[in-house]
Amino acid sequence: MTSFRVRELSSTDTEALLTFEARNRDWFESHIEARDPSFYSVQGVAEHIDGYLSGLATGTWHPFVIEDANGEIVGRANLKSIDSPKGSAEVGYRVGERSCGQGLATLALNHLIREAQARWALTQLVAYVYPENVGSQKVLTRCGFVPDQPAPDGKPQGENRFVLTFQA
């Protein structure tokens, strides 16, 4: 079995992240909203990484990548919209098409859960998933998230909301 690791996104990941995102563009766009075409360039990905790392510095984002044993990026995971005063954040993850079915989404989500508790002292995580994304809903349920009523928080209509609340 191939080994994988989750690590924090780095400013040196530009080329590897562009390769990952470009290779999986059609796959991702069949499941989630398409990125702006300008993203798919060295400059676009570099700006994307800079934005995420700025968010990490200000405490609103915590971006990660999933690597295989060869150091190739095969997935991503993020804590986003971190709200420390409220103790909450949103989770997001994506796994490349060739790496699906290997437990990487579960690995990534469990990593986010640990980071949310240990580093950020959060008490609640939220995820939004399109109804047709059954695989992601199974991952969320496996990791302890439960379906919840949509909150009036500006998220697009049609997404299912899942919540995980930690014991204080």
Secondary structure, 3 states (H helix, E strand, C coil): CCCEEEEECCHHHHHHHHHHHHHCHHHHHCCCCCCCHHHCCHHHHHHHHHHHHHHHHHCCEEEEEEEECCCCEEEEEEEEEEECCCCEEEEEEEECHHHCCCCHHHHHHHHHHHHHHHCCCCCEEEEEECCCCHHHHHHHHHCCCEEECCCCCCCCCCCEEEEEECCC
